[in-house]
Amino acid sequence: MLTLAEAARLPVASVEAETHRLAAHAAEVPAAMLVPATFEEEFYRRANLPEQLSRLLSPVNPARLDEDLLDTLATQAQTLVRTSSLLDDAVQLLYRALGNAGLNLGEVHLRRPGEREAETALVVPPGTAALHALKRLWARDWTFDALLARLDGAGSIGLEARPTLVLAGPPGVPDAARAAALGVGAALVGPLGLVGLP
């Protein structure tokens, strides 16, 4: 788990450009942290999800796509991701990071850098609601639309793990004045401050 300052020292390819932009304006950002892609990778590997998802989605033929089948399997894939367990060490690592970042009490939202769709949680220590929101966010990669986009774009259902931002407060709304003041194309502002520069 990384603070924005720690994440800003890593290459854009591993933390995404928005993370660097937020870190550059850290004084305006409420409590925040970045869950690195490696945490998601470890979850998939330890839960044997690549093999299970591959087996589940093996009937999908990109050349002759049955959308009804894909829709049914997407629902099952999302359930599989949401109901798979993280190892206790990983859970404790997340809880400690939430506490250290001041994100283990109150409303938080989680989203992928560069994207606007978020999962929200009302967190009390140790942070179970945030953990569930994280898994719901990861499960979004297995929706019908996400699978269809990967099949259309890459011809396969495979994906790479990506980092996740955890920010205090509710998701922000576009603020054109703040975007103009910062010299960026878009800025998301919530009641606690700047929460997005997608």
C-alpha positions in Angstrom: 0.0 0.0 0.0 1.3 3.4 -1.0 0.8 7.0 0.0 0.4 9.4 -3.0 3.9 10.7 -2.4 5.3 7.1 -2.5 3.3 6.3 -5.6 4.6 9.4 -7.3 8.1 8.1 -7.1 7.1 5.0 -9.1 6.8 5.0 -12.9 3.5 6.1 -14.4 3.2 2.6 -16.0 2.9 1.0 -12.6 0.7 3.6 -10.8 -1.2 5.4 -13.7 -0.9 9.0 -14.7 -3.8 10.2 -12.5 -1.9 9.1 -9.4 1.0 11.3 -10.4 -1.3 14.3 -11.0 -3.1 13.8 -7.7 0.3 13.6 -5.9 1.3 16.9 -7.5 -1.7 18.5 -5.8 -1.5 16.5 -2.6 -2.3 19.5 -0.3 -5.8 19.7 -1.9 -6.5 15.9 -1.7 -8.2 14.4 1.4 -6.8 11.3 3.0 -5.8 8.9 0.2 -3.8 5.8 -0.6 -3.0 3.6 -3.6 -3.5 -0.2 -3.6 -0.8 -1.3 -6.0 -1.6 -3.7 -8.9 0.6 -6.3 -7.2 -1.9 -6.6 -4.4 -4.6 -7.5 -6.9 -2.3 -9.9 -8.7 -1.5 -11.7 -5.4 -5.2 -12.0 -4.7 -5.9 -13.6 -8.1 -2.9 -15.9 -7.8 -3.5 -17.1 -4.3 -7.2 -17.7 -4.9 -6.4 -19.6 -8.2 -8.7 -17.2 -10.0 -6.9 -17.2 -13.4 -7.4 -20.9 -13.8 -11.0 -20.8 -12.4 -12.0 -17.9 -14.6 -10.4 -19.4 -17.6 -12.3 -22.6 -17.1 -15.6 -20.8 -16.4 -15.3 -18.7 -19.5 -13.8 -21.4 -21.8 -17.2 -21.8 -23.7 -16.9 -18.2 -24.9 -15.8 -18.2 -28.6 -14.7 -14.7 -29.7 -15.2 -15.6 -33.3 -18.9 -16.5 -32.8 -19.9 -14.7 -29.7 -23.1 -15.8 -27.9 -24.0 -12.7 -25.9 -26.6 -14.5 -23.8 -23.9 -17.0 -22.7 -21.4 -14.3 -22.1 -23.9 -12.4 -19.9 -24.6 -15.5 -17.8 -20.9 -16.3 -17.4 -20.1 -12.7 -16.6 -22.4 -12.8 -13.7 -20.8 -16.0 -12.5 -17.3 -14.6 -12.9 -18.2 -11.5 -10.8 -19.6 -13.7 -8.1 -16.4 -15.8 -8.1 -14.2 -12.7 -7.7 -16.4 -11.2 -5.0 -16.6 -14.4 -3.0 -13.0 -15.5 -3.2 -11.0 -14.8 0.0 -7.8 -12.9 0.4 -5.3 -14.5 2.7 -5.4 -13.2 6.3 -2.0 -11.6 5.9 -3.2 -9.6 2.9 -6.4 -8.5 4.8 -4.3 -7.4 7.8 -2.0 -5.5 5.5 -4.9 -3.6 4.0 -6.5 -2.9 7.4 -3.2 -1.5 8.7 -2.7 0.7 5.6 -6.3 2.0 5.9 -5.6 2.9 9.5 -2.2 4.5 8.7 -3.9 6.6 5.9 -6.8 7.7 8.1 -9.2 5.8 5.9 -10.5 3.3 8.5 -13.4 5.4 9.8 -16.1 7.2 7.7 -17.1 7.3 4.1 -14.5 6.3 1.4 -14.7 5.6 -2.3 -12.5 3.4 -4.4 -11.8 3.6 -8.1 -9.3 2.9 -10.7 -7.0 5.8 -11.7 -8.2 7.5 -14.8 -11.8 6.2 -14.4 -14.8 7.8 -12.8 -16.9 4.8 -11.7 -16.4 4.2 -8.0 -17.4 1.9 -5.2 -18.3 3.5 -1.9 -18.1 2.2 1.7 -18.9 3.5 5.1 -15.9 2.2 7.1 -15.5 1.4 10.7 -12.3 -0.2 12.1 -10.7 -2.4 11.0 -12.0 -1.7 7.5 -14.1 -4.7 6.3 -16.4 -2.5 4.3 -13.5 -1.1 2.4 -12.3 -4.6 1.7 -15.7 -5.5 0.3 -15.8 -2.4 -1.8 -12.3 -3.2 -3.2 -13.5 -6.7 -4.2 -16.7 -5.2 -5.8 -14.4 -2.9 -7.8 -12.3 -5.7 -9.0 -15.4 -7.7 -9.9 -16.4 -4.9 -12.3 -13.6 -6.2 -14.6 -15.8 -9.2 -15.2 -19.1 -7.4 -16.2 -20.7 -8.2 -19.5 -19.6 -4.8 -20.9 -16.0 -5.1 -19.6 -15.7 -8.6 -21.1 -17.2 -7.5 -24.4 -14.8 -4.6 -24.6 -11.8 -6.9 -24.0 -13.0 -9.4 -26.6 -13.6 -6.6 -29.1 -10.3 -4.8 -28.4 -7.9 -7.7 -27.7 -9.8 -10.8 -28.8 -9.5 -12.4 -25.4 -10.9 -12.1 -21.9 -7.5 -11.8 -20.2 -6.6 -8.6 -18.2 -3.8 -7.1 -16.3 -4.1 -6.1 -12.6 -4.3 -2.4 -12.1 -3.9 -0.1 -9.1 -6.8 1.2 -7.1 -7.2 4.6 -5.4 -8.8 4.8 -2.0 -10.0 8.3 -1.1 -11.8 9.8 1.9 -15.4 11.0 1.4 -17.9 10.4 -1.4 -17.0 10.4 -5.1 -16.4 13.8 -6.5 -18.3 15.6 -9.2 -16.8 17.4 -12.2 -15.7 21.0 -11.3 -14.8 23.0 -14.4 -13.6 26.0 -12.4 -11.1 23.9 -10.4 -10.0 22.1 -13.6 -9.3 25.5 -15.3 -7.4 26.7 -12.2 -5.3 23.6 -12.1 -4.7 23.7 -15.9 -6.2 20.2 -16.4 -9.0 18.8 -18.6 -11.1 17.5 -15.7 -11.2 17.7 -11.9 -13.4 15.8 -9.5 -14.2 17.6 -6.3 -16.0 16.3 -3.2 -16.9 17.8 0.1 -13.5 17.0 1.5 -11.5 18.4 -1.5 -9.9 17.3 -4.7 -10.5 13.6 -5.3 -9.8 13.1 -9.0 -7.9 14.4 -12.0 -8.9 11.7 -14.5 
